[in-house]
Amino acid sequence: MIATIFDDLINSVINCFNKYFDFETRSSRKEFWYWQLFRILMFLSITFIESLGLNGLLFISNFIFIIPEIAVSIRRLHDINKSGWWILLTFTIIGIIPLTYFYCIKGDENNNNYG
């Protein structure tokens, strides 16, 4: 079971990097949430490394991960047949609540406006 979770995590991260600039297709809940788990683990690891005296790694990692983070979030919205423009709710405090809901609900099983 742990091997399956680890394989899914690795496959989701690889898929997100392969779709670095893909803002038009869809991403499943599994792919989105495994990407979020990866980001949290990377943040904690890099924060620990920076506490040892290597400054600047967090800035570099955020620079590297910002585009795939936006892309997978937009693709997740597309999976529930929502426009990627909904991601702009991130810039409001209250907007995080509906976005979290959108990221958690099951995607369309059939084709929708985004594939």
Contacts in CASP RR format, 6 or more apart in sequence:
PFRMAT RR
TARGET T0000
AUTHOR 0000-0000-0000
METHOD contacts of the structure
MODEL  1
MIATIFDDLINSVINCFNKYFDFETRSSRKEFWYWQLFRILMFLSITFIE
SLGLNGLLFISNFIFIIPEIAVSIRRLHDINKSGWWILLTFTIIGIIPLT
YFYCIKGDENNNNYG
8 30 0 8 1.000
8 34 0 8 1.000
9 34 0 8 1.000
9 37 0 8 1.000
9 38 0 8 1.000
12 30 0 8 1.000
12 31 0 8 1.000
12 34 0 8 1.000
12 35 0 8 1.000
12 38 0 8 1.000
13 34 0 8 1.000
13 35 0 8 1.000
13 38 0 8 1.000
15 31 0 8 1.000
16 27 0 8 1.000
16 31 0 8 1.000
16 35 0 8 1.000
16 68 0 8 1.000
16 71 0 8 1.000
16 72 0 8 1.000
17 68 0 8 1.000
19 25 0 8 1.000
19 27 0 8 1.000
19 68 0 8 1.000
19 71 0 8 1.000
19 72 0 8 1.000
19 75 0 8 1.000
20 67 0 8 1.000
20 68 0 8 1.000
20 71 0 8 1.000
21 67 0 8 1.000
21 71 0 8 1.000
22 71 0 8 1.000
22 75 0 8 1.000
23 70 0 8 1.000
23 71 0 8 1.000
23 74 0 8 1.000
23 75 0 8 1.000
23 84 0 8 1.000
24 75 0 8 1.000
24 78 0 8 1.000
24 114 0 8 1.000
25 75 0 8 1.000
25 78 0 8 1.000
25 114 0 8 1.000
25 115 0 8 1.000
26 75 0 8 1.000
26 76 0 8 1.000
26 78 0 8 1.000
26 79 0 8 1.000
26 107 0 8 1.000
26 112 0 8 1.000
26 114 0 8 1.000
26 115 0 8 1.000
27 72 0 8 1.000
27 75 0 8 1.000
27 76 0 8 1.000
27 78 0 8 1.000
27 79 0 8 1.000
28 79 0 8 1.000
28 107 0 8 1.000
29 76 0 8 1.000
29 79 0 8 1.000
29 103 0 8 1.000
29 104 0 8 1.000
29 106 0 8 1.000
29 107 0 8 1.000
31 72 0 8 1.000
31 76 0 8 1.000
32 72 0 8 1.000
32 73 0 8 1.000
32 75 0 8 1.000
32 76 0 8 1.000
32 103 0 8 1.000
33 103 0 8 1.000
35 68 0 8 1.000
35 69 0 8 1.000
35 72 0 8 1.000
39 65 0 8 1.000
39 69 0 8 1.000
42 61 0 8 1.000
42 65 0 8 1.000
43 58 0 8 1.000
43 61 0 8 1.000
46 57 0 8 1.000
46 58 0 8 1.000
46 61 0 8 1.000
47 58 0 8 1.000
49 57 0 8 1.000
50 56 0 8 1.000
50 57 0 8 1.000
50 58 0 8 1.000
70 87 0 8 1.000
73 87 0 8 1.000
73 99 0 8 1.000
73 103 0 8 1.000
74 84 0 8 1.000
74 87 0 8 1.000
76 102 0 8 1.000
76 103 0 8 1.000
77 83 0 8 1.000
77 84 0 8 1.000
77 86 0 8 1.000
77 87 0 8 1.000
77 102 0 8 1.000
78 84 0 8 1.000
78 112 0 8 1.000
78 113 0 8 1.000
78 114 0 8 1.000
78 115 0 8 1.000
79 107 0 8 1.000
79 108 0 8 1.000
79 114 0 8 1.000
80 102 0 8 1.000
80 105 0 8 1.000
80 106 0 8 1.000
80 107 0 8 1.000
80 108 0 8 1.000
81 107 0 8 1.000
81 108 0 8 1.000
81 112 0 8 1.000
81 113 0 8 1.000
81 114 0 8 1.000
82 102 0 8 1.000
86 98 0 8 1.000
86 99 0 8 1.000
86 102 0 8 1.000
87 99 0 8 1.000
89 95 0 8 1.000
89 96 0 8 1.000
89 98 0 8 1.000
89 99 0 8 1.000
90 96 0 8 1.000
90 99 0 8 1.000
END
